[in-house]
Amino acid sequence: MVRQNTTAQYLLFGSTLILMGLTIVLFKPVALAVIGFLSLATLTFHFDLFASTHDRHFLNEADFILQLVLVVTTLTKLFLVARPHLV
């Protein structure tokens, strides 16, 4: 039996792509901090929507990898951009 993806899973993947695009475009520390928080929230939401990480379905793997890349990219860029503003 082939498991179908739900609309919520597609919306999560789409919102992750939007957050990744905003991370690449924006350079304000406050905006990057908000995106960093949202990336952690979407990573948590990933485990609510997808039953298991053992599922080898393409959307599950692609979303999980993109979520991890988003968290690392956002937090790294935030620390690099906000570094001159730290006292």
PDB file of N, CA, C and O in Angstrom, chain B, residues numbered from 101:
ATOM      1  N   MET B 101       0.840  -1.177   0.000  1.00  0.00           N
ATOM      2  CA  MET B 101       0.000   0.000   0.000  1.00  0.00           C
ATOM      3  C   MET B 101       0.885   1.239   0.000  1.00  0.00           C
ATOM      4  O   MET B 101       1.773   1.372   0.842  1.00  0.00           O
ATOM      5  N   VAL B 102       0.649   2.125  -0.923  1.00  0.00           N
ATOM      6  CA  VAL B 102       1.433   3.351  -1.039  1.00  0.00           C
ATOM      7  C   VAL B 102       0.826   4.407  -0.125  1.00  0.00           C
ATOM      8  O   VAL B 102      -0.375   4.670  -0.165  1.00  0.00           O
ATOM      9  N   ARG B 103       1.672   4.999   0.691  1.00  0.00           N
ATOM     10  CA  ARG B 103       1.215   6.022   1.617  1.00  0.00           C
ATOM     11  C   ARG B 103       1.206   7.371   0.922  1.00  0.00           C
ATOM     12  O   ARG B 103       2.211   7.771   0.335  1.00  0.00           O
ATOM     13  N   GLN B 104       0.098   8.071   0.979  1.00  0.00           N
ATOM     14  CA  GLN B 104      -0.024   9.387   0.361  1.00  0.00           C
ATOM     15  C   GLN B 104       0.394  10.462   1.357  1.00  0.00           C
ATOM     16  O   GLN B 104       0.203  10.321   2.565  1.00  0.00           O
ATOM     17  N   ASN B 105       0.960  11.527   0.832  1.00  0.00           N
ATOM     18  CA  ASN B 105       1.310  12.659   1.682  1.00  0.00           C
ATOM     19  C   ASN B 105       0.072  13.504   1.941  1.00  0.00           C
ATOM     20  O   ASN B 105      -0.812  13.611   1.090  1.00  0.00           O
ATOM     21  N   THR B 106       0.020  14.096   3.118  1.00  0.00           N
ATOM     22  CA  THR B 106      -1.111  14.948   3.460  1.00  0.00           C
ATOM     23  C   THR B 106      -0.829  16.379   3.034  1.00  0.00           C
ATOM     24  O   THR B 106       0.307  16.739   2.727  1.00  0.00           O
ATOM     25  N   THR B 107      -1.872  17.179   3.020  1.00  0.00           N
ATOM     26  CA  THR B 107      -1.729  18.590   2.667  1.00  0.00           C
ATOM     27  C   THR B 107      -0.830  19.303   3.675  1.00  0.00           C
ATOM     28  O   THR B 107      -0.040  20.167   3.297  1.00  0.00           O
ATOM     29  N   ALA B 108      -0.945  18.950   4.941  1.00  0.00           N
ATOM     30  CA  ALA B 108      -0.117  19.580   5.970  1.00  0.00           C
ATOM     31  C   ALA B 108       1.367  19.300   5.736  1.00  0.00           C
ATOM     32  O   ALA B 108       2.203  20.167   5.990  1.00  0.00           O
ATOM     33  N   GLN B 109       1.702  18.114   5.259  1.00  0.00           N
ATOM     34  CA  GLN B 109       3.102  17.794   4.973  1.00  0.00           C
ATOM     35  C   GLN B 109       3.623  18.636   3.811  1.00  0.00           C
ATOM     36  O   GLN B 109       4.758  19.110   3.847  1.00  0.00           O
ATOM     37  N   TYR B 110       2.797  18.823   2.782  1.00  0.00           N
ATOM     38  CA  TYR B 110       3.200  19.683   1.670  1.00  0.00           C
ATOM     39  C   TYR B 110       3.339  21.139   2.116  1.00  0.00           C
ATOM     40  O   TYR B 110       4.257  21.834   1.681  1.00  0.00           O
ATOM     41  N   LEU B 111       2.434  21.606   2.981  1.00  0.00           N
ATOM     42  CA  LEU B 111       2.520  22.973   3.480  1.00  0.00           C
ATOM     43  C   LEU B 111       3.768  23.176   4.338  1.00  0.00           C
ATOM     44  O   LEU B 111       4.400  24.230   4.275  1.00  0.00           O
ATOM     45  N   LEU B 112       4.119  22.184   5.127  1.00  0.00           N
ATOM     46  CA  LEU B 112       5.335  22.272   5.933  1.00  0.00           C
ATOM     47  C   LEU B 112       6.566  22.365   5.039  1.00  0.00           C
ATOM     48  O   LEU B 112       7.460  23.171   5.297  1.00  0.00           O
ATOM     49  N   PHE B 113       6.617  21.555   4.002  1.00  0.00           N
ATOM     50  CA  PHE B 113       7.749  21.591   3.076  1.00  0.00           C
ATOM     51  C   PHE B 113       7.806  22.939   2.358  1.00  0.00           C
ATOM     52  O   PHE B 113       8.889  23.496   2.181  1.00  0.00           O
ATOM     53  N   GLY B 114       6.661  23.463   1.946  1.00  0.00           N
ATOM     54  CA  GLY B 114       6.618  24.770   1.290  1.00  0.00           C
ATOM     55  C   GLY B 114       7.044  25.894   2.215  1.00  0.00           C
ATOM     56  O   GLY B 114       7.775  26.794   1.799  1.00  0.00           O
ATOM     57  N   SER B 115       6.596  25.857   3.465  1.00  0.00           N
ATOM     58  CA  SER B 115       6.997  26.898   4.413  1.00  0.00           C
ATOM     59  C   SER B 115       8.488  26.813   4.731  1.00  0.00           C
ATOM     60  O   SER B 115       9.131  27.834   4.976  1.00  0.00           O
ATOM     61  N   THR B 116       9.030  25.614   4.728  1.00  0.00           N
ATOM     62  CA  THR B 116      10.469  25.460   4.936  1.00  0.00           C
ATOM     63  C   THR B 116      11.248  26.073   3.777  1.00  0.00           C
ATOM     64  O   THR B 116      12.276  26.717   3.990  1.00  0.00           O
ATOM     65  N   LEU B 117      10.766  25.877   2.563  1.00  0.00           N
ATOM     66  CA  LEU B 117      11.417  26.494   1.402  1.00  0.00           C
ATOM     67  C   LEU B 117      11.337  28.015   1.467  1.00  0.00           C
ATOM     68  O   LEU B 117      12.298  28.700   1.118  1.00  0.00           O
ATOM     69  N   ILE B 118      10.199  28.550   1.911  1.00  0.00           N
ATOM     70  CA  ILE B 118      10.051  30.000   2.050  1.00  0.00           C
ATOM     71  C   ILE B 118      11.007  30.532   3.109  1.00  0.00           C
ATOM     72  O   ILE B 118      11.657  31.555   2.896  1.00  0.00           O
ATOM     73  N   LEU B 119      11.098  29.852   4.246  1.00  0.00           N
ATOM     74  CA  LEU B 119      12.022  30.283   5.302  1.00  0.00           C
ATOM     75  C   LEU B 119      13.474  30.226   4.834  1.00  0.00           C
ATOM     76  O   LEU B 119      14.276  31.086   5.197  1.00  0.00           O
ATOM     77  N   MET B 120      13.817  29.215   4.027  1.00  0.00           N
ATOM     78  CA  MET B 120      15.177  29.123   3.496  1.00  0.00           C
ATOM     79  C   MET B 120      15.459  30.294   2.561  1.00  0.00           C
ATOM     80  O   MET B 120      16.541  30.878   2.604  1.00  0.00           O
ATOM     81  N   GLY B 121      14.495  30.636   1.722  1.00  0.00           N
ATOM     82  CA  GLY B 121      14.661  31.786   0.834  1.00  0.00           C
ATOM     83  C   GLY B 121      14.820  33.084   1.607  1.00  0.00           C
ATOM     84  O   GLY B 121      15.651  33.919   1.249  1.00  0.00           O
ATOM     85  N   LEU B 122      14.032  33.265   2.664  1.00  0.00           N
ATOM     86  CA  LEU B 122      14.155  34.466   3.487  1.00  0.00           C
ATOM     87  C   LEU B 122      15.500  34.512   4.207  1.00  0.00           C
ATOM     88  O   LEU B 122      16.077  35.586   4.380  1.00  0.00           O
ATOM     89  N   THR B 123      15.990  33.368   4.618  1.00  0.00           N
ATOM     90  CA  THR B 123      17.298  33.317   5.274  1.00  0.00           C
ATOM     91  C   THR B 123      18.399  33.776   4.331  1.00  0.00           C
ATOM     92  O   THR B 123      19.327  34.472   4.742  1.00  0.00           O
ATOM     93  N   ILE B 124      18.295  33.388   3.076  1.00  0.00           N
ATOM     94  CA  ILE B 124      19.312  33.766   2.099  1.00  0.00           C
ATOM     95  C   ILE B 124      19.242  35.254   1.788  1.00  0.00           C
ATOM     96  O   ILE B 124      20.278  35.890   1.593  1.00  0.00           O
ATOM     97  N   VAL B 125      18.034  35.824   1.738  1.00  0.00           N
ATOM     98  CA  VAL B 125      17.842  37.208   1.296  1.00  0.00           C
ATOM     99  C   VAL B 125      18.058  38.222   2.419  1.00  0.00           C
ATOM    100  O   VAL B 125      18.659  39.271   2.184  1.00  0.00           O
ATOM    101  N   LEU B 126      17.587  37.936   3.623  1.00  0.00           N
ATOM    102  CA  LEU B 126      17.594  38.917   4.707  1.00  0.00           C
ATOM    103  C   LEU B 126      18.936  38.973   5.430  1.00  0.00           C
ATOM    104  O   LEU B 126      19.647  37.975   5.546  1.00  0.00           O
ATOM    105  N   PHE B 127      19.261  40.184   5.916  1.00  0.00           N
ATOM    106  CA  PHE B 127      20.506  40.382   6.655  1.00  0.00           C
ATOM    107  C   PHE B 127      20.299  41.099   7.989  1.00  0.00           C
ATOM    108  O   PHE B 127      21.278  41.453   8.646  1.00  0.00           O
ATOM    109  N   LYS B 128      19.061  41.318   8.400  1.00  0.00           N
ATOM    110  CA  LYS B 128      18.801  41.979   9.677  1.00  0.00           C
ATOM    111  C   LYS B 128      18.812  40.941  10.795  1.00  0.00           C
ATOM    112  O   LYS B 128      18.174  39.896  10.673  1.00  0.00           O
ATOM    113  N   PRO B 129      19.527  41.217  11.880  1.00  0.00           N
ATOM    114  CA  PRO B 129      19.636  40.236  12.965  1.00  0.00           C
ATOM    115  C   PRO B 129      18.294  39.852  13.588  1.00  0.00           C
ATOM    116  O   PRO B 129      18.087  38.690  13.938  1.00  0.00           O
ATOM    117  N   VAL B 130      17.384  40.816  13.729  1.00  0.00           N
ATOM    118  CA  VAL B 130      16.089  40.504  14.347  1.00  0.00           C
ATOM    119  C   VAL B 130      15.288  39.561  13.450  1.00  0.00           C
ATOM    120  O   VAL B 130      14.675  38.612  13.937  1.00  0.00           O
ATOM    121  N   ALA B 131      15.293  39.819  12.148  1.00  0.00           N
ATOM    122  CA  ALA B 131      14.570  38.950  11.212  1.00  0.00           C
ATOM    123  C   ALA B 131      15.175  37.549  11.208  1.00  0.00           C
ATOM    124  O   ALA B 131      14.448  36.557  11.162  1.00  0.00           O
ATOM    125  N   LEU B 132      16.497  37.469  11.254  1.00  0.00           N
ATOM    126  CA  LEU B 132      17.151  36.161  11.281  1.00  0.00           C
ATOM    127  C   LEU B 132      16.880  35.425  12.593  1.00  0.00           C
ATOM    128  O   LEU B 132      16.784  34.198  12.608  1.00  0.00           O
ATOM    129  N   ALA B 133      16.758  36.167  13.691  1.00  0.00           N
ATOM    130  CA  ALA B 133      16.425  35.533  14.969  1.00  0.00           C
ATOM    131  C   ALA B 133      15.015  34.947  14.931  1.00  0.00           C
ATOM    132  O   ALA B 133      14.777  33.854  15.445  1.00  0.00           O
ATOM    133  N   VAL B 134      14.082  35.679  14.320  1.00  0.00           N
ATOM    134  CA  VAL B 134      12.713  35.172  14.190  1.00  0.00           C
ATOM    135  C   VAL B 134      12.691  33.936  13.296  1.00  0.00           C
ATOM    136  O   VAL B 134      12.018  32.954  13.610  1.00  0.00           O
ATOM    137  N   ILE B 135      13.423  33.982  12.186  1.00  0.00           N
ATOM    138  CA  ILE B 135      13.479  32.828  11.286  1.00  0.00           C
ATOM    139  C   ILE B 135      14.155  31.644  11.985  1.00  0.00           C
ATOM    140  O   ILE B 135      13.761  30.496  11.781  1.00  0.00           O
ATOM    141  N   GLY B 136      15.163  31.919  12.803  1.00  0.00           N
ATOM    142  CA  GLY B 136      15.806  30.850  13.570  1.00  0.00           C
ATOM    143  C   GLY B 136      14.832  30.171  14.522  1.00  0.00           C
ATOM    144  O   GLY B 136      14.826  28.947  14.650  1.00  0.00           O
ATOM    145  N   PHE B 137      14.006  30.975  15.192  1.00  0.00           N
ATOM    146  CA  PHE B 137      12.988  30.400  16.072  1.00  0.00           C
ATOM    147  C   PHE B 137      11.973  29.593  15.277  1.00  0.00           C
ATOM    148  O   PHE B 137      11.592  28.495  15.682  1.00  0.00           O
ATOM    149  N   LEU B 138      11.531  30.141  14.136  1.00  0.00           N
ATOM    150  CA  LEU B 138      10.560  29.428  13.304  1.00  0.00           C
ATOM    151  C   LEU B 138      11.148  28.145  12.730  1.00  0.00           C
ATOM    152  O   LEU B 138      10.432  27.159  12.550  1.00  0.00           O
ATOM    153  N   SER B 139      12.449  28.153  12.442  1.00  0.00           N
ATOM    154  CA  SER B 139      13.067  26.933  11.914  1.00  0.00           C
ATOM    155  C   SER B 139      13.094  25.832  12.974  1.00  0.00           C
ATOM    156  O   SER B 139      12.911  24.657  12.656  1.00  0.00           O
ATOM    157  N   LEU B 140      13.321  26.209  14.221  1.00  0.00           N
ATOM    158  CA  LEU B 140      13.261  25.212  15.297  1.00  0.00           C
ATOM    159  C   LEU B 140      11.828  24.716  15.508  1.00  0.00           C
ATOM    160  O   LEU B 140      11.606  23.540  15.794  1.00  0.00           O
ATOM    161  N   ALA B 141      10.861  25.626  15.363  1.00  0.00           N
ATOM    162  CA  ALA B 141       9.458  25.225  15.506  1.00  0.00           C
ATOM    163  C   ALA B 141       9.035  24.292  14.376  1.00  0.00           C
ATOM    164  O   ALA B 141       8.321  23.318  14.614  1.00  0.00           O
ATOM    165  N   THR B 142       9.469  24.581  13.143  1.00  0.00           N
ATOM    166  CA  THR B 142       9.096  23.709  12.025  1.00  0.00           C
ATOM    167  C   THR B 142       9.806  22.362  12.116  1.00  0.00           C
ATOM    168  O   THR B 142       9.269  21.347  11.673  1.00  0.00           O
ATOM    169  N   LEU B 143      11.012  22.344  12.689  1.00  0.00           N
ATOM    170  CA  LEU B 143      11.693  21.063  12.894  1.00  0.00           C
ATOM    171  C   LEU B 143      10.914  20.198  13.884  1.00  0.00           C
ATOM    172  O   LEU B 143      10.787  18.988  13.693  1.00  0.00           O
ATOM    173  N   THR B 144      10.401  20.814  14.928  1.00  0.00           N
ATOM    174  CA  THR B 144       9.566  20.090  15.879  1.00  0.00           C
ATOM    175  C   THR B 144       8.265  19.636  15.222  1.00  0.00           C
ATOM    176  O   THR B 144       7.799  18.520  15.455  1.00  0.00           O
ATOM    177  N   PHE B 145       7.686  20.502  14.404  1.00  0.00           N
ATOM    178  CA  PHE B 145       6.441  20.172  13.711  1.00  0.00           C
ATOM    179  C   PHE B 145       6.641  19.031  12.720  1.00  0.00           C
ATOM    180  O   PHE B 145       5.709  18.276  12.442  1.00  0.00           O
ATOM    181  N   HIS B 146       7.859  18.903  12.184  1.00  0.00           N
ATOM    182  CA  HIS B 146       8.161  17.807  11.264  1.00  0.00           C
ATOM    183  C   HIS B 146       7.908  16.459  11.941  1.00  0.00           C
ATOM    184  O   HIS B 146       7.344  15.549  11.334  1.00  0.00           O
ATOM    185  N   PHE B 147       8.326  16.340  13.190  1.00  0.00           N
ATOM    186  CA  PHE B 147       8.164  15.067  13.894  1.00  0.00           C
ATOM    187  C   PHE B 147       6.712  14.817  14.299  1.00  0.00           C
ATOM    188  O   PHE B 147       6.346  13.681  14.601  1.00  0.00           O
ATOM    189  N   ASP B 148       5.881  15.861  14.308  1.00  0.00           N
ATOM    190  CA  ASP B 148       4.454  15.660  14.546  1.00  0.00           C
ATOM    191  C   ASP B 148       3.745  15.163  13.291  1.00  0.00           C
ATOM    192  O   ASP B 148       2.818  14.358  13.376  1.00  0.00           O
ATOM    193  N   LEU B 149       4.177  15.640  12.131  1.00  0.00           N
ATOM    194  CA  LEU B 149       3.485  15.294  10.885  1.00  0.00           C
ATOM    195  C   LEU B 149       3.964  13.987  10.270  1.00  0.00           C
ATOM    196  O   LEU B 149       3.163  13.223   9.731  1.00  0.00           O
ATOM    197  N   PHE B 150       5.261  13.727  10.347  1.00  0.00           N
ATOM    198  CA  PHE B 150       5.801  12.509   9.760  1.00  0.00           C
ATOM    199  C   PHE B 150       5.929  11.460  10.855  1.00  0.00           C
ATOM    200  O   PHE B 150       6.479  11.722  11.924  1.00  0.00           O
ATOM    201  N   ALA B 151       5.421  10.285  10.575  1.00  0.00           N
ATOM    202  CA  ALA B 151       5.313   9.243  11.601  1.00  0.00           C
ATOM    203  C   ALA B 151       6.669   8.795  12.129  1.00  0.00           C
ATOM    204  O   ALA B 151       6.833   8.617  13.336  1.00  0.00           O
ATOM    205  N   SER B 152       7.645   8.611  11.237  1.00  0.00           N
ATOM    206  CA  SER B 152       8.918   8.052  11.662  1.00  0.00           C
ATOM    207  C   SER B 152      10.023   8.515  10.727  1.00  0.00           C
ATOM    208  O   SER B 152       9.782   8.794   9.552  1.00  0.00           O
ATOM    209  N   THR B 153      11.238   8.594  11.258  1.00  0.00           N
ATOM    210  CA  THR B 153      12.376   8.910  10.394  1.00  0.00           C
ATOM    211  C   THR B 153      12.852   7.675   9.645  1.00  0.00           C
ATOM    212  O   THR B 153      13.695   7.781   8.753  1.00  0.00           O
ATOM    213  N   HIS B 154      12.324   6.505   9.993  1.00  0.00           N
ATOM    214  CA  HIS B 154      12.661   5.277   9.261  1.00  0.00           C
ATOM    215  C   HIS B 154      11.902   5.183   7.942  1.00  0.00           C
ATOM    216  O   HIS B 154      12.209   4.343   7.096  1.00  0.00           O
ATOM    217  N   ASP B 155      10.902   6.056   7.776  1.00  0.00           N
ATOM    218  CA  ASP B 155      10.136   6.097   6.531  1.00  0.00           C
ATOM    219  C   ASP B 155      11.039   6.633   5.426  1.00  0.00           C
ATOM    220  O   ASP B 155      11.582   7.731   5.545  1.00  0.00           O
ATOM    221  N   ARG B 156      11.201   5.869   4.363  1.00  0.00           N
ATOM    222  CA  ARG B 156      12.093   6.252   3.271  1.00  0.00           C
ATOM    223  C   ARG B 156      11.355   6.967   2.139  1.00  0.00           C
ATOM    224  O   ARG B 156      11.827   6.990   1.002  1.00  0.00           O
ATOM    225  N   HIS B 157      10.211   7.544   2.450  1.00  0.00           N
ATOM    226  CA  HIS B 157       9.466   8.293   1.456  1.00  0.00           C
ATOM    227  C   HIS B 157      10.234   9.573   1.125  1.00  0.00           C
ATOM    228  O   HIS B 157      10.854  10.172   2.003  1.00  0.00           O
ATOM    229  N   PHE B 158      10.191   9.992  -0.148  1.00  0.00           N
ATOM    230  CA  PHE B 158      11.018  11.115  -0.599  1.00  0.00           C
ATOM    231  C   PHE B 158      10.721  12.397   0.167  1.00  0.00           C
ATOM    232  O   PHE B 158      11.648  13.088   0.589  1.00  0.00           O
ATOM    233  N   LEU B 159       9.441  12.729   0.354  1.00  0.00           N
ATOM    234  CA  LEU B 159       9.102  13.986   1.020  1.00  0.00           C
ATOM    235  C   LEU B 159       9.575  13.981   2.468  1.00  0.00           C
ATOM    236  O   LEU B 159       9.991  15.023   2.976  1.00  0.00           O
ATOM    237  N   ASN B 160       9.523  12.851   3.135  1.00  0.00           N
ATOM    238  CA  ASN B 160       9.997  12.749   4.513  1.00  0.00           C
ATOM    239  C   ASN B 160      11.493  13.036   4.588  1.00  0.00           C
ATOM    240  O   ASN B 160      11.931  13.841   5.411  1.00  0.00           O
ATOM    241  N   GLU B 161      12.267  12.389   3.742  1.00  0.00           N
ATOM    242  CA  GLU B 161      13.720  12.591   3.762  1.00  0.00           C
ATOM    243  C   GLU B 161      14.098  13.999   3.320  1.00  0.00           C
ATOM    244  O   GLU B 161      14.957  14.633   3.934  1.00  0.00           O
ATOM    245  N   ALA B 162      13.463  14.493   2.260  1.00  0.00           N
ATOM    246  CA  ALA B 162      13.786  15.826   1.752  1.00  0.00           C
ATOM    247  C   ALA B 162      13.450  16.894   2.780  1.00  0.00           C
ATOM    248  O   ALA B 162      14.229  17.826   2.980  1.00  0.00           O
ATOM    249  N   ASP B 163      12.303  16.771   3.432  1.00  0.00           N
ATOM    250  CA  ASP B 163      11.912  17.761   4.423  1.00  0.00           C
ATOM    251  C   ASP B 163      12.833  17.716   5.633  1.00  0.00           C
ATOM    252  O   ASP B 163      13.214  18.764   6.155  1.00  0.00           O
ATOM    253  N   PHE B 164      13.193  16.533   6.083  1.00  0.00           N
ATOM    254  CA  PHE B 164      14.067  16.421   7.252  1.00  0.00           C
ATOM    255  C   PHE B 164      15.449  17.018   6.974  1.00  0.00           C
ATOM    256  O   PHE B 164      15.986  17.751   7.804  1.00  0.00           O
ATOM    257  N   ILE B 165      16.017  16.709   5.821  1.00  0.00           N
ATOM    258  CA  ILE B 165      17.334  17.258   5.467  1.00  0.00           C
ATOM    259  C   ILE B 165      17.257  18.770   5.318  1.00  0.00           C
ATOM    260  O   ILE B 165      18.140  19.486   5.790  1.00  0.00           O
ATOM    261  N   LEU B 166      16.201  19.263   4.662  1.00  0.00           N
ATOM    262  CA  LEU B 166      16.050  20.705   4.488  1.00  0.00           C
ATOM    263  C   LEU B 166      15.835  21.403   5.821  1.00  0.00           C
ATOM    264  O   LEU B 166      16.318  22.518   6.016  1.00  0.00           O
ATOM    265  N   GLN B 167      15.119  20.767   6.743  1.00  0.00           N
ATOM    266  CA  GLN B 167      14.924  21.345   8.075  1.00  0.00           C
ATOM    267  C   GLN B 167      16.260  21.503   8.806  1.00  0.00           C
ATOM    268  O   GLN B 167      16.526  22.546   9.404  1.00  0.00           O
ATOM    269  N   LEU B 168      17.095  20.467   8.753  1.00  0.00           N
ATOM    270  CA  LEU B 168      18.398  20.544   9.422  1.00  0.00           C
ATOM    271  C   LEU B 168      19.294  21.601   8.783  1.00  0.00           C
ATOM    272  O   LEU B 168      19.975  22.350   9.484  1.00  0.00           O
ATOM    273  N   VAL B 169      19.293  21.659   7.461  1.00  0.00           N
ATOM    274  CA  VAL B 169      20.089  22.675   6.758  1.00  0.00           C
ATOM    275  C   VAL B 169      19.585  24.071   7.111  1.00  0.00           C
ATOM    276  O   VAL B 169      20.385  24.989   7.292  1.00  0.00           O
ATOM    277  N   LEU B 170      18.273  24.239   7.210  1.00  0.00           N
ATOM    278  CA  LEU B 170      17.695  25.539   7.556  1.00  0.00           C
ATOM    279  C   LEU B 170      18.117  25.978   8.953  1.00  0.00           C
ATOM    280  O   LEU B 170      18.497  27.133   9.146  1.00  0.00           O
ATOM    281  N   VAL B 171      18.058  25.087   9.918  1.00  0.00           N
ATOM    282  CA  VAL B 171      18.439  25.443  11.288  1.00  0.00           C
ATOM    283  C   VAL B 171      19.909  25.852  11.346  1.00  0.00           C
ATOM    284  O   VAL B 171      20.242  26.885  11.927  1.00  0.00           O
ATOM    285  N   VAL B 172      20.779  25.059  10.754  1.00  0.00           N
ATOM    286  CA  VAL B 172      22.218  25.353  10.793  1.00  0.00           C
ATOM    287  C   VAL B 172      22.530  26.640  10.029  1.00  0.00           C
ATOM    288  O   VAL B 172      23.295  27.474  10.511  1.00  0.00           O
ATOM    289  N   THR B 173      21.950  26.805   8.853  1.00  0.00           N
ATOM    290  CA  THR B 173      22.208  27.988   8.037  1.00  0.00           C
ATOM    291  C   THR B 173      21.720  29.257   8.725  1.00  0.00           C
ATOM    292  O   THR B 173      22.431  30.261   8.765  1.00  0.00           O
ATOM    293  N   THR B 174      20.516  29.209   9.263  1.00  0.00           N
ATOM    294  CA  THR B 174      19.945  30.392   9.900  1.00  0.00           C
ATOM    295  C   THR B 174      20.743  30.802  11.131  1.00  0.00           C
ATOM    296  O   THR B 174      21.064  31.979  11.299  1.00  0.00           O
ATOM    297  N   LEU B 175      21.062  29.852  11.982  1.00  0.00           N
ATOM    298  CA  LEU B 175      21.792  30.205  13.200  1.00  0.00           C
ATOM    299  C   LEU B 175      23.219  30.650  12.899  1.00  0.00           C
ATOM    300  O   LEU B 175      23.731  31.558  13.554  1.00  0.00           O
ATOM    301  N   THR B 176      23.865  30.027  11.923  1.00  0.00           N
ATOM    302  CA  THR B 176      25.214  30.450  11.538  1.00  0.00           C
ATOM    303  C   THR B 176      25.199  31.858  10.966  1.00  0.00           C
ATOM    304  O   THR B 176      26.037  32.685  11.324  1.00  0.00           O
ATOM    305  N   LYS B 177      24.250  32.133  10.080  1.00  0.00           N
ATOM    306  CA  LYS B 177      24.166  33.468   9.488  1.00  0.00           C
ATOM    307  C   LYS B 177      23.807  34.503  10.546  1.00  0.00           C
ATOM    308  O   LYS B 177      24.316  35.623  10.510  1.00  0.00           O
ATOM    309  N   LEU B 178      22.942  34.145  11.481  1.00  0.00           N
ATOM    310  CA  LEU B 178      22.583  35.067  12.557  1.00  0.00           C
ATOM    311  C   LEU B 178      23.806  35.439  13.381  1.00  0.00           C
ATOM    312  O   LEU B 178      24.008  36.615  13.682  1.00  0.00           O
ATOM    313  N   PHE B 179      24.621  34.465  13.749  1.00  0.00           N
ATOM    314  CA  PHE B 179      25.808  34.764  14.543  1.00  0.00           C
ATOM    315  C   PHE B 179      26.824  35.581  13.755  1.00  0.00           C
ATOM    316  O   PHE B 179      27.502  36.433  14.331  1.00  0.00           O
ATOM    317  N   LEU B 180      26.944  35.345  12.466  1.00  0.00           N
ATOM    318  CA  LEU B 180      27.881  36.114  11.648  1.00  0.00           C
ATOM    319  C   LEU B 180      27.406  37.542  11.421  1.00  0.00           C
ATOM    320  O   LEU B 180      28.216  38.469  11.419  1.00  0.00           O
ATOM    321  N   VAL B 181      26.109  37.731  11.231  1.00  0.00           N
ATOM    322  CA  VAL B 181      25.571  39.067  10.984  1.00  0.00           C
ATOM    323  C   VAL B 181      25.505  39.872  12.277  1.00  0.00           C
ATOM    324  O   VAL B 181      25.786  41.070  12.267  1.00  0.00           O
ATOM    325  N   ALA B 182      25.142  39.246  13.378  1.00  0.00           N
ATOM    326  CA  ALA B 182      24.972  39.954  14.645  1.00  0.00           C
ATOM    327  C   ALA B 182      26.278  40.145  15.396  1.00  0.00           C
ATOM    328  O   ALA B 182      26.307  40.855  16.401  1.00  0.00           O
ATOM    329  N   ARG B 183      27.343  39.540  14.943  1.00  0.00           N
ATOM    330  CA  ARG B 183      28.623  39.605  15.653  1.00  0.00           C
ATOM    331  C   ARG B 183      29.121  41.033  15.881  1.00  0.00           C
ATOM    332  O   ARG B 183      29.563  41.336  16.989  1.00  0.00           O
ATOM    333  N   PRO B 184      29.071  41.934  14.876  1.00  0.00           N
ATOM    334  CA  PRO B 184      29.535  43.300  15.133  1.00  0.00           C
ATOM    335  C   PRO B 184      28.662  44.060  16.130  1.00  0.00           C
ATOM    336  O   PRO B 184      29.126  45.031  16.726  1.00  0.00           O
ATOM    337  N   HIS B 185      27.411  43.643  16.326  1.00  0.00           N
ATOM    338  CA  HIS B 185      26.502  44.345  17.221  1.00  0.00           C
ATOM    339  C   HIS B 185      26.619  43.878  18.662  1.00  0.00           C
ATOM    340  O   HIS B 185      26.079  44.524  19.560  1.00  0.00           O
ATOM    341  N   LEU B 186      27.308  42.776  18.902  1.00  0.00           N
ATOM    342  CA  LEU B 186      27.455  42.275  20.263  1.00  0.00           C
ATOM    343  C   LEU B 186      28.458  43.115  21.026  1.00  0.00           C
ATOM    344  O   LEU B 186      29.461  43.558  20.466  1.00  0.00           O
ATOM    345  N   VAL B 187      28.191  43.334  22.294  1.00  0.00           N
ATOM    346  CA  VAL B 187      29.078  44.166  23.109  1.00  0.00           C
ATOM    347  C   VAL B 187      30.094  43.298  23.802  1.00  0.00           C
ATOM    348  O   VAL B 187      30.938  43.805  24.541  1.00  0.00           O
TER     349      VAL B 187
END
